[in-house]
Amino acid sequence: MIYLLAAIGAIAVIVLLWRAFVARPESVAPRRSRTVAPDDDPEFLRRLNEHRRPDDEGKNPPPA
């Protein structure tokens, strides 16, 4: 029984060491950068503001 537990423990250690030190295959794609939502994208907000300016001029004067 003790030999069985030792074998299971040795296999577990070997698997953990293998996963920690063996290089991953090149076929694994690197992680993509996080997608930015439109309301978090400063470039999108700037373009949106530029599109709205000509339509808004003169229609809604700023409050006094």
MOURTA-V62535 format. One record per pair of residues at least 24 apart in sequence whose ideal C-beta (glycine too) atoms are under 7 Angstrom apart, sorted by the first residue. I is the first residue (numbers start at 0). GAP is how many residues later the second one is. D is the distance in Angstrom with one decimal. If there is no record, write none. Layout:
i->{I,I}
gap->{GAP,GAP}
d->{D,D}
This chain:
none
